[in-house]
Amino acid sequence: MSTTDLELGKALARRALECMETGDLSEIDAVLADDYIQHNHLGPGREPVKAMIRNLRQGIPNLQMRVESLVAEGDMVAARFVIAGRHEGVLNGVSPTGQPLEIRGMDMWRVEDGRLKEHWDAVDRLGFMRQLGLVK
């Protein structure tokens, strides 16, 4: 990829992550390919991504997304992030605890034809469950 393509990939990744903070789901349609592939528990397509964002924002209405690093090479873009906020709504079926939450993770996308086409992630789900009081 050219430097311009690398910067485009990083801009697409940043826009996708900002959707979690802003809740602007129309941006998802702009940055994800029509046949977006999730290599995680969400399943393929844009709708599972939108549902995940709605769920997060319901449970953490003051959600803040902090991108700690963003790198691109070839047709791949990777981000290391922290989601922070207070658990004030139902989240993954868990009633509000009022506790502050910090969710750390990494995303990796493959860029194709000017959009994010494939996605892999690693999220500290155990740490997240501990903060919700679901496990010790």
DSSP file (Angstrom, degrees, kcal/mol; ACC not computed):
  #  RESIDUE AA STRUCTURE BP1 BP2  ACC     N-H-->O    O-->H-N    N-H-->O    O-->H-N    TCO  KAPPA ALPHA  PHI   PSI    X-CA   Y-CA   Z-CA
    1    1 A M              0   0    0      0, 0.0    73,-0.2     0, 0.0     2,-0.1   0.000 360.0 360.0 360.0 148.5    0.0    0.0    0.0
    2    2 A S     >  -     0   0    0      1,-0.1     4,-2.5     4,-0.0     5,-0.2  -0.337 360.0-102.1 -77.7 168.1    1.1    3.5   -0.6
    3    3 A T  H  > S+     0   0    0      1,-0.2     4,-2.4     2,-0.2     5,-0.2   0.888 126.1  53.9 -57.2 -39.0    1.5    6.0    2.2
    4    4 A T  H  > S+     0   0    0      1,-0.2     4,-2.2     2,-0.2    -1,-0.2   0.917 108.6  48.2 -62.0 -43.6   -1.8    7.5    1.2
    5    5 A D  H  > S+     0   0    0      2,-0.2     4,-2.5     1,-0.2    -2,-0.2   0.887 110.2  51.9 -64.7 -38.8   -3.5    4.1    1.4
    6    6 A L  H  X S+     0   0    0     -4,-2.5     4,-2.2     2,-0.2    -2,-0.2   0.916 110.6  47.9 -63.0 -42.8   -1.9    3.5    4.9
    7    7 A E  H  X S+     0   0    0     -4,-2.4     4,-2.4     2,-0.2    -2,-0.2   0.875 110.1  52.7 -66.3 -36.8   -3.3    6.8    6.1
    8    8 A L  H  X S+     0   0    0     -4,-2.2     4,-2.6     2,-0.2    -2,-0.2   0.929 108.7  50.5 -62.5 -44.8   -6.7    6.0    4.6
    9    9 A G  H  X S+     0   0    0     -4,-2.5     4,-2.2     1,-0.2    -2,-0.2   0.910 111.6  47.4 -59.8 -42.8   -6.7    2.7    6.5
   10   10 A K  H  X S+     0   0    0     -4,-2.2     4,-2.6     2,-0.2    -1,-0.2   0.893 111.2  51.3 -65.9 -39.3   -5.8    4.4    9.8
   11   11 A A  H  X S+     0   0    0     -4,-2.4     4,-2.4     2,-0.2    -2,-0.2   0.903 109.9  49.7 -64.8 -40.3   -8.5    7.0    9.2
   12   12 A L  H  X S+     0   0    0     -4,-2.6     4,-2.4     2,-0.2    -2,-0.2   0.921 111.7  48.4 -63.3 -43.8  -11.1    4.3    8.6
   13   13 A A  H  X S+     0   0    0     -4,-2.2     4,-2.4     2,-0.2     5,-0.2   0.925 111.3  49.7 -62.4 -45.1  -10.1    2.5   11.8
   14   14 A R  H  X S+     0   0    0     -4,-2.6     4,-2.5     1,-0.2    -1,-0.2   0.914 110.9  50.0 -61.0 -42.8  -10.3    5.7   13.8
   15   15 A R  H  X S+     0   0    0     -4,-2.4     4,-1.3     2,-0.2    -1,-0.2   0.906 109.7  51.2 -62.4 -41.3  -13.7    6.5   12.4
   16   16 A A  H  X S+     0   0    0     -4,-2.4     4,-0.6     1,-0.2     3,-0.3   0.921 113.1  44.9 -62.3 -43.6  -14.9    3.0   13.3
   17   17 A L  H >X S+     0   0    0     -4,-2.4     3,-1.1     1,-0.2     4,-0.9   0.873 107.7  57.7 -68.4 -37.3  -13.7    3.3   16.8
   18   18 A E  H 3X S+     0   0    0     -4,-2.5     4,-2.9     1,-0.3     5,-0.3   0.789  93.1  69.9 -64.2 -26.4  -15.1    6.8   17.2
   19   19 A C  H 3X S+     0   0    0     -4,-1.3     4,-2.5    -3,-0.3    -1,-0.3   0.846  94.9  55.0 -58.8 -33.0  -18.5    5.4   16.4
   20   20 A M  H << S+     0   0    0     -3,-1.1    -1,-0.2    -4,-0.6    -2,-0.2   0.900 112.3  42.0 -66.9 -39.0  -18.5    3.7   19.8
   21   21 A E  H  < S+     0   0    0     -4,-0.9    -2,-0.2    -3,-0.2    -1,-0.2   0.912 125.0  33.5 -74.5 -42.5  -17.9    7.0   21.5
   22   22 A T  H  < S-     0   0    0     -4,-2.9    -2,-0.2     2,-0.1    -3,-0.2   0.777  92.5-137.0 -85.9 -27.0  -20.4    9.1   19.5
   23   23 A G     <  +     0   0    0     -4,-2.5     2,-1.4    -5,-0.3    -3,-0.1   0.566  50.3 150.1  78.5   8.3  -23.0    6.4   18.9
   24   24 A D    >   +     0   0    0     -6,-0.3     3,-1.1     1,-0.2     4,-0.4  -0.599  19.8 178.0 -78.3  92.1  -23.2    7.6   15.2
   25   25 A L  T >> S+     0   0    0     -2,-1.4     4,-0.9     1,-0.3     3,-0.7   0.676  70.1  73.3 -73.4 -17.0  -24.2    4.3   13.6
   26   26 A S  H 3> S+     0   0    0      1,-0.2     4,-1.0     2,-0.2     3,-0.3   0.819  89.6  61.9 -64.8 -28.2  -24.5    5.8   10.1
   27   27 A E  H <> S+     0   0    0     -3,-1.1     4,-1.8     1,-0.2    -1,-0.2   0.810  92.6  64.6 -65.6 -29.5  -20.7    6.0   10.1
   28   28 A I  H <> S+     0   0    0     -3,-0.7     4,-2.4    -4,-0.4    -1,-0.2   0.922 100.5  50.5 -59.4 -43.9  -20.6    2.2   10.4
   29   29 A D  H  < S+     0   0    0     -4,-0.9    -1,-0.2    -3,-0.3    -2,-0.2   0.824 110.7  50.9 -63.4 -30.5  -22.2    2.0    6.9
   30   30 A A  H  < S+     0   0    0     -4,-1.0    -1,-0.2     1,-0.1    -2,-0.2   0.813 119.0  32.6 -77.3 -30.6  -19.6    4.4    5.6
   31   31 A V  H  < S+     0   0    0     -4,-1.8    85,-3.3    -3,-0.2     2,-0.4   0.717 104.9  73.0-104.1 -22.6  -16.5    2.6    6.9
   32   32 A L  E  < S-a  116   0A   0     -4,-2.4    85,-0.2    -5,-0.2    14,-0.1  -0.769  83.5-113.3 -97.4 139.4  -17.4   -1.1    6.8
   33   33 A A  E >   -     0   0A   0     83,-3.0     3,-1.5    -2,-0.4    -2,-0.1  -0.231  28.2-111.9 -61.6 155.0  -17.6   -3.0    3.5
   34   34 A D  E 3  S+     0   0A   0      1,-0.3    12,-0.3    11,-0.1    -1,-0.1   0.865 120.7  40.0 -56.6 -37.2  -21.1   -4.3    2.5
   35   35 A D  E 3  S+     0   0A   0     10,-0.1    -1,-0.3    11,-0.1    -2,-0.1  -0.284  87.3 175.3-109.2  45.9  -19.9   -7.9    3.1
   36   36 A Y  E <   -     0   0A   0     -3,-1.5     9,-2.6     8,-0.1     2,-0.5  -0.212  19.2-145.7 -54.7 136.6  -17.9   -7.1    6.3
   37   37 A I  E     -a  118   0A   0     80,-2.6    82,-1.8     7,-0.2     2,-0.5  -0.943   8.2-161.2-114.3 122.4  -16.4  -10.2    7.9
   38   38 A Q  E     -a  119   0A   0     -2,-0.5     2,-0.3    80,-0.2    82,-0.2  -0.895   6.3-163.6 -99.4 126.0  -16.1  -10.5   11.7
   39   39 A H        +     0   0    0     80,-2.7    82,-0.4    -2,-0.5     2,-0.2  -0.366  69.5  63.5-101.8  52.0  -13.6  -13.1   13.0
   40   40 A N  S >  S-     0   0    0     -2,-0.3     3,-0.7    80,-0.1    -2,-0.1  -0.751 107.7 -65.3-150.4-163.2  -15.1  -13.1   16.5
   41   41 A H  T 3  S+     0   0    0     -2,-0.2    -3,-0.0     1,-0.2    -2,-0.0   0.611 113.2  74.3 -72.7 -14.1  -18.3  -13.8   18.4
   42   42 A L  T 3  S-     0   0    0      1,-0.1    -1,-0.2     3,-0.0    -3,-0.0   0.844  90.6-137.6 -73.0 -33.4  -20.3  -11.1   16.7
   43   43 A G    <   -     0   0    0     -3,-0.7    -1,-0.1    -5,-0.1     6,-0.1  -0.240  34.5 -43.8  93.5 170.3  -20.8  -12.7   13.3
   44   44 A P  S    S+     0   0    0      0, 0.0    -7,-0.2     0, 0.0     3,-0.1  -0.237  91.0  35.0 -76.5 159.1  -20.6  -11.2    9.8
   45   45 A G  S    S-     0   0    0     -9,-2.6     4,-0.5     1,-0.1   -10,-0.1  -0.146  87.8 -77.2  95.1 173.9  -22.0   -7.9    8.5
   46   46 A R  S  > S+     0   0    0    -12,-0.3     4,-2.3     1,-0.2     3,-0.4   0.811 112.5  70.7 -80.9 -33.5  -22.6   -4.4    9.9
   47   47 A E  H  > S+     0   0    0      1,-0.3     4,-2.6     2,-0.2     5,-0.2   0.878  95.6  51.7 -60.5 -42.1  -25.7   -5.1   12.0
   48   48 A P  H  > S+     0   0    0      0, 0.0     4,-2.1     0, 0.0    -1,-0.3   0.874 110.1  51.3 -61.4 -33.7  -23.9   -7.1   14.7
   49   49 A V  H  > S+     0   0    0     -4,-0.5     4,-2.2    -3,-0.4    -2,-0.2   0.928 110.5  48.1 -65.7 -44.9  -21.4   -4.3   15.0
   50   50 A K  H  X S+     0   0    0     -4,-2.3     4,-2.6     1,-0.2    -1,-0.2   0.906 111.0  50.8 -62.1 -41.7  -24.2   -1.8   15.4
   51   51 A A  H  X S+     0   0    0     -4,-2.6     4,-2.4     1,-0.2    -1,-0.2   0.897 109.5  50.9 -63.3 -40.0  -25.9   -4.0   18.0
   52   52 A M  H  X S+     0   0    0     -4,-2.1     4,-2.5     2,-0.2    -1,-0.2   0.905 111.3  47.8 -63.8 -41.6  -22.7   -4.2   20.0
   53   53 A I  H  X S+     0   0    0     -4,-2.2     4,-2.7     2,-0.2     5,-0.2   0.920 111.3  50.1 -66.0 -43.7  -22.3   -0.4   19.9
   54   54 A R  H  X S+     0   0    0     -4,-2.6     4,-1.9     1,-0.2    -2,-0.2   0.917 111.9  49.2 -59.4 -42.9  -25.9    0.1   21.0
   55   55 A N  H  X S+     0   0    0     -4,-2.4     4,-2.1     2,-0.2     5,-0.2   0.931 112.4  46.9 -61.8 -48.0  -25.4   -2.4   23.9
   56   56 A L  H  X S+     0   0    0     -4,-2.5     4,-2.7     1,-0.2    -2,-0.2   0.925 114.1  47.0 -60.5 -45.1  -22.1   -0.7   25.0
   57   57 A R  H  < S+     0   0    0     -4,-2.7    -1,-0.2     1,-0.2    -2,-0.2   0.783 109.7  54.0 -72.6 -26.2  -23.7    2.7   24.9
   58   58 A Q  H  < S+     0   0    0     -4,-1.9    -1,-0.2    -5,-0.2    -2,-0.2   0.922 117.5  36.5 -68.1 -44.0  -26.8    1.6   26.8
   59   59 A G  H  < S+     0   0    0     -4,-2.1    29,-1.6     1,-0.3    30,-1.6   0.797 131.2  30.3 -79.2 -29.6  -24.7    0.2   29.6
   60   60 A I    ><  +     0   0    0     -4,-2.7     3,-1.8    27,-0.2    -1,-0.3  -0.679  67.6 171.3-129.4  75.5  -22.0    2.9   29.5
   61   61 A P  T 3  S+     0   0    0      0, 0.0    -1,-0.1     0, 0.0    -4,-0.1   0.763  81.0  50.5 -62.6 -24.8  -23.9    6.1   28.3
   62   62 A N  T 3  S+     0   0    0     24,-0.4    22,-0.1     2,-0.1    -5,-0.1   0.016  84.9 163.1 -98.6  28.1  -20.8    8.3   29.1
   63   63 A L    <   -     0   0    0     -3,-1.8     2,-0.4    -6,-0.1    22,-0.2  -0.144  19.7-166.4 -53.3 134.4  -18.5    6.0   27.1
   64   64 A Q  E     -B   84   0A   0     20,-2.8    20,-2.7     2,-0.0     2,-0.5  -0.992   6.9-152.6-124.7 133.8  -15.2    7.4   26.1
   65   65 A M  E     -B   83   0A   0     -2,-0.4     2,-0.5    18,-0.2    18,-0.2  -0.923  10.0-171.6-108.7 122.8  -12.9    5.8   23.6
   66   66 A R  E     -B   82   0A   0     16,-2.9    16,-2.2    -2,-0.5     2,-0.7  -0.958  11.3-153.5-117.0 116.9   -9.2    6.4   23.8
   67   67 A V  E     -B   81   0A   0     -2,-0.5    14,-0.3    14,-0.2     3,-0.1  -0.799  12.6-178.0 -87.8 117.2   -7.0    5.1   21.0
   68   68 A E  E     +     0   0A   0     12,-2.6     2,-0.3    -2,-0.7    13,-0.2   0.771  67.5   1.5 -90.3 -28.6   -3.6    4.5   22.5
   69   69 A S  E     -B   80   0A   0     11,-1.5    11,-2.3     2,-0.0     2,-0.4  -0.975  55.9-171.1-157.1 150.9   -1.8    3.4   19.3
   70   70 A L  E     +B   79   0A   0     -2,-0.3     2,-0.3     9,-0.2     9,-0.2  -0.959  15.2 172.1-145.1 119.1   -2.8    3.0   15.6
   71   71 A V  E     -B   78   0A   0      7,-2.6     7,-3.1    -2,-0.4     2,-0.4  -0.941  11.4-164.5-132.6 152.4   -0.5    1.3   13.1
   72   72 A A  E     +B   77   0A   0     -2,-0.3     2,-0.3     5,-0.2     5,-0.2  -0.996  12.0 165.7-138.1 142.6   -0.8    0.3    9.5
   73   73 A E  E >   -B   76   0A   0      3,-2.3     3,-2.4    -2,-0.4     2,-0.1  -0.948  65.0 -27.3-154.1 134.8    1.2   -2.0    7.2
   74   74 A G  T 3  S-     0   0    0     -2,-0.3    36,-0.0     1,-0.3     0, 0.0  -0.408 126.8 -28.1  59.9-129.8    0.3   -3.5    3.9
   75   75 A D  T 3  S+     0   0    0     -2,-0.1    36,-3.2    -3,-0.1     2,-0.3   0.149 120.2  97.4-102.2  19.1   -3.5   -3.8    3.8
   76   76 A M  E <   -BC  73 110A   0     -3,-2.4    -3,-2.3    34,-0.2     2,-0.4  -0.849  48.4-171.8-113.4 145.5   -3.8   -4.1    7.6
   77   77 A V  E     -BC  72 109A   0     32,-2.3    32,-2.9    -2,-0.3     2,-0.4  -0.997   7.0-169.3-131.6 136.5   -4.5   -1.6   10.3
   78   78 A A  E     -BC  71 108A   0     -7,-3.1    -7,-2.6    -2,-0.4     2,-0.4  -0.975   1.8-171.0-129.4 143.2   -4.3   -2.3   14.1
   79   79 A A  E     -BC  70 107A   0     28,-2.6    28,-2.4    -2,-0.4     2,-0.5  -0.990  13.7-155.5-133.2 141.3   -5.4   -0.3   17.1
   80   80 A R  E     +BC  69 106A   0    -11,-2.3   -12,-2.6    -2,-0.4   -11,-1.5  -0.974  33.6 171.0-110.7 129.4   -4.9   -0.6   20.8
   81   81 A F  E     -BC  67 105A   0     24,-2.7    24,-2.0    -2,-0.5     2,-0.4  -0.871  32.9-146.7-139.9 165.4   -7.7    1.1   22.7
   82   82 A V  E     -BC  66 104A   0    -16,-2.2   -16,-2.9    -2,-0.3     2,-0.5  -0.993  10.9-158.7-133.0 128.0   -9.3    1.7   26.1
   83   83 A I  E     +BC  65 103A   0     20,-3.0    20,-3.1    -2,-0.4     2,-0.3  -0.926  22.2 179.4-101.3 128.5  -13.1    2.1   26.5
   84   84 A A  E     +BC  64 102A   0    -20,-2.7   -20,-2.8    -2,-0.5     2,-0.3  -0.935  18.2 101.5-131.8 154.0  -13.9    4.0   29.8
   85   85 A G  E     - C   0 101A   0     16,-1.7    16,-3.8    -2,-0.3     2,-0.4  -0.960  63.2 -67.6 162.6-171.9  -17.0    5.1   31.5
   86   86 A R  E     - C   0 100A   0     -2,-0.3     2,-1.4    14,-0.3   -24,-0.4  -0.908  40.2-120.1-112.2 135.9  -19.5    4.3   34.3
   87   87 A H        +     0   0    0     12,-3.0    11,-2.8    -2,-0.4    10,-0.6  -0.582  55.6 145.0 -75.3  92.5  -21.8    1.3   34.3
   88   88 A E        +     0   0    0    -29,-1.6     2,-0.3    -2,-1.4   -28,-0.2   0.389  56.3  38.1-114.7   0.1  -25.1    3.2   34.4
   89   89 A G  S    S-     0   0    0    -30,-1.6     8,-0.2    -3,-0.1     2,-0.2  -0.884 101.6 -64.9-142.1 172.9  -27.4    1.0   32.3
   90   90 A V        -     0   0    0     -2,-0.3     2,-0.4   -32,-0.1     5,-0.2  -0.439  53.1-174.8 -63.2 129.3  -28.0   -2.7   31.5
   91   91 A L  B >   -E   94   0B   0      3,-2.2     3,-2.1    -2,-0.2   -35,-0.1  -0.976  67.1 -18.8-134.2 117.9  -24.9   -4.1   29.9
   92   92 A N  T 3  S-     0   0    0     -2,-0.4    -1,-0.1     1,-0.3     3,-0.1   0.862 129.5 -52.4  52.5  37.3  -24.8   -7.6   28.5
   93   93 A G  T 3  S+     0   0    0      1,-0.2     2,-0.5     0, 0.0    -1,-0.3   0.457 110.7 127.5  81.8   1.2  -27.8   -8.4   30.7
   94   94 A V  B <   -E   91   0B   0     -3,-2.1    -3,-2.2    -5,-0.1    -1,-0.2  -0.814  60.4-124.4 -96.6 125.6  -26.1   -7.0   33.8
   95   95 A S        -     0   0    0     -2,-0.5    -6,-0.1    -5,-0.2    -5,-0.1  -0.260  45.7 -77.9 -62.4 152.8  -28.0   -4.4   35.8
   96   96 A P        -     0   0    0      0, 0.0    -8,-0.2     0, 0.0    -1,-0.1  -0.221  41.9-178.1 -56.8 137.7  -26.2   -1.1   36.5
   97   97 A T        -     0   0    0    -10,-0.6    -9,-0.2    -8,-0.2    -2,-0.1   0.558  35.4-130.5-108.2 -16.2  -23.6   -1.2   39.2
   98   98 A G        +     0   0    0    -11,-2.8   -10,-0.1     1,-0.3     0, 0.0   0.466  62.2 139.2  76.6   0.4  -22.6    2.5   39.0
   99   99 A Q        -     0   0    0    -12,-0.3   -12,-3.0   -13,-0.1    -1,-0.3  -0.476  59.8-111.3 -79.6 145.7  -19.0    1.3   38.9
  100  100 A P  E     -C   86   0A   0      0, 0.0     2,-0.4     0, 0.0   -14,-0.3  -0.531  37.6-157.2 -69.8 144.1  -16.4    2.9   36.7
  101  101 A L  E     -C   85   0A   0    -16,-3.8   -16,-1.7    -2,-0.2     2,-0.4  -0.934  17.8-173.0-125.0 147.7  -15.3    0.5   33.9
  102  102 A E  E     -C   84   0A   0     -2,-0.4     2,-0.5   -18,-0.2   -18,-0.2  -0.947   7.2-171.1-138.8 118.7  -12.2    0.3   31.8
  103  103 A I  E     -C   83   0A   0    -20,-3.1   -20,-3.0    -2,-0.4     2,-0.3  -0.949   6.5-164.0-114.4 120.5  -12.1   -2.1   28.9
  104  104 A R  E     +C   82   0A   0     -2,-0.5    20,-2.8   -22,-0.2     2,-0.3  -0.800  23.1 136.4-105.1 145.6   -8.8   -2.7   27.1
  105  105 A G  E     -CD  81 123A   0    -24,-2.0   -24,-2.7    -2,-0.3     2,-0.4  -0.985  40.1-122.8-168.7 178.6   -8.4   -4.3   23.7
  106  106 A M  E     -CD  80 122A   0     16,-2.3    16,-2.5    -2,-0.3     2,-0.3  -0.997  18.0-163.8-137.5 140.1   -6.9   -4.4   20.3
  107  107 A D  E     -CD  79 121A   0    -28,-2.4   -28,-2.6    -2,-0.4     2,-0.4  -0.918   1.2-168.0-119.9 149.0   -8.5   -4.5   16.9
  108  108 A M  E     -CD  78 120A   0     12,-2.7    12,-2.7    -2,-0.3     2,-0.3  -0.995   9.1-176.0-136.9 133.7   -7.1   -5.4   13.5
  109  109 A W  E     -CD  77 119A   0    -32,-2.9   -32,-2.3    -2,-0.4     2,-0.5  -0.920  21.5-139.1-125.8 152.3   -8.7   -4.8   10.2
  110  110 A R  E     -CD  76 118A   0      8,-1.9     7,-3.3    -2,-0.3     8,-1.3  -0.951  23.9-143.2-105.4 132.4   -8.0   -5.6    6.6
  111  111 A V  E     + D   0 116A   0    -36,-3.2     2,-0.3    -2,-0.5     5,-0.2  -0.793  24.0 170.4 -98.3 134.7   -8.7   -2.8    4.2
  112  112 A E  E >   - D   0 115A   0      3,-2.7     3,-1.3    -2,-0.4    -2,-0.0  -0.976  65.2  -9.3-145.3 130.4  -10.1   -3.5    0.7
  113  113 A D  T 3  S-     0   0    0     -2,-0.3     3,-0.1     1,-0.3    -1,-0.1   0.852 128.1 -51.9  52.8  41.2  -11.5   -1.0   -1.8
  114  114 A G  T 3  S+     0   0    0      1,-0.2     2,-0.3   -81,-0.0    -1,-0.3   0.621 121.5  84.5  77.4  13.3  -11.5    1.9    0.6
  115  115 A R  E <  S- D   0 112A   0     -3,-1.3    -3,-2.7    -5,-0.0     2,-0.5  -0.951  88.0 -93.9-140.4 161.8  -13.4    0.2    3.4
  116  116 A L  E     +aD  32 111A   0    -85,-3.3   -83,-3.0    -2,-0.3    -5,-0.2  -0.674  44.4 172.0 -75.2 124.1  -12.7   -2.0    6.3
  117  117 A K  E     +     0   0A   0     -7,-3.3   -80,-2.6    -2,-0.5     2,-0.3   0.817  56.9  24.3-106.0 -42.2  -13.4   -5.6    5.0
  118  118 A E  E     -aD  37 110A   0     -8,-1.3    -8,-1.9   -82,-0.2     2,-0.4  -0.931  63.2-162.2-130.8 153.7  -12.3   -8.0    7.8
  119  119 A H  E     +aD  38 109A   0    -82,-1.8   -80,-2.7    -2,-0.3     2,-0.3  -0.998  11.6 175.2-141.9 137.0  -11.9   -7.7   11.5
  120  120 A W  E     - D   0 108A   0    -12,-2.7   -12,-2.7    -2,-0.4     2,-0.3  -0.958  15.9-176.9-129.2 150.6  -10.1   -9.5   14.4
  121  121 A D  E     - D   0 107A   0    -82,-0.4     2,-0.4    -2,-0.3   -14,-0.2  -0.980  25.0-159.0-146.9 162.5  -10.0   -8.5   18.0
  122  122 A A  E     + D   0 106A   0    -16,-2.5   -16,-2.3    -2,-0.3     2,-0.4  -0.919  23.6 176.7-139.4 111.6   -8.6   -9.3   21.4
  123  123 A V  E     - D   0 105A   0     -2,-0.4     2,-2.5   -18,-0.3     3,-0.2  -0.932  39.7-117.0-120.3 140.2  -10.5   -7.7   24.3
  124  124 A D     >  +     0   0    0    -20,-2.8     4,-1.9    -2,-0.4   -20,-0.2  -0.471  47.7 162.0 -74.5  75.8   -9.8   -8.2   28.0
  125  125 A R  H  >  +     0   0    0     -2,-2.5     4,-2.7     2,-0.2    -1,-0.2   0.839  69.7  55.3 -68.9 -33.6  -13.2   -9.9   28.6
  126  126 A L  H  > S+     0   0    0     -3,-0.2     4,-2.4     2,-0.2    -1,-0.2   0.940 109.1  47.0 -64.7 -46.3  -12.1  -11.4   31.9
  127  127 A G  H  > S+     0   0    0      2,-0.2     4,-2.1     1,-0.2    -2,-0.2   0.896 112.7  51.0 -59.4 -40.1  -11.1   -8.0   33.3
  128  128 A F  H  X S+     0   0    0     -4,-1.9     4,-1.6     2,-0.2    -2,-0.2   0.925 110.1  48.4 -62.7 -47.0  -14.4   -6.6   32.0
  129  129 A M  H  <>S+     0   0    0     -4,-2.7     5,-2.6     1,-0.2     6,-0.7   0.866 109.6  53.3 -63.7 -36.6  -16.3   -9.4   33.8
  130  130 A R  H ><5S+     0   0    0     -4,-2.4     3,-1.3     1,-0.2    -1,-0.2   0.920 106.8  51.7 -62.5 -43.7  -14.4   -8.8   37.0
  131  131 A Q  H 3<5S+     0   0    0     -4,-2.1    -1,-0.2     1,-0.3    -2,-0.2   0.830 108.9  50.7 -63.7 -31.3  -15.3   -5.1   36.9
  132  132 A L  T 3<5S-     0   0    0     -4,-1.6    -1,-0.3    -5,-0.1    -2,-0.2   0.534 116.4-117.5 -81.5  -6.4  -18.9   -6.0   36.5
  133  133 A G  T < 5S+     0   0    0     -3,-1.3    -3,-0.2    -4,-0.4    -2,-0.1   0.691  80.4 123.3  79.5  18.7  -18.6   -8.3   39.5
  134  134 A L  S   <S+     0   0    0     -5,-2.6     2,-0.3    -6,-0.2    -4,-0.2   0.762  78.2  15.3 -84.0 -26.1  -19.4  -11.4   37.5
  135  135 A V              0   0    0     -6,-0.7    -2,-0.2    -9,-0.1    -1,-0.1  -0.945 360.0 360.0-140.9 161.3  -16.2  -13.3   38.4
  136  136 A K              0   0    0     -2,-0.3    -6,-0.0    -3,-0.1    -1,-0.0   0.389 360.0 360.0-108.6 360.0  -13.5  -12.8   41.0
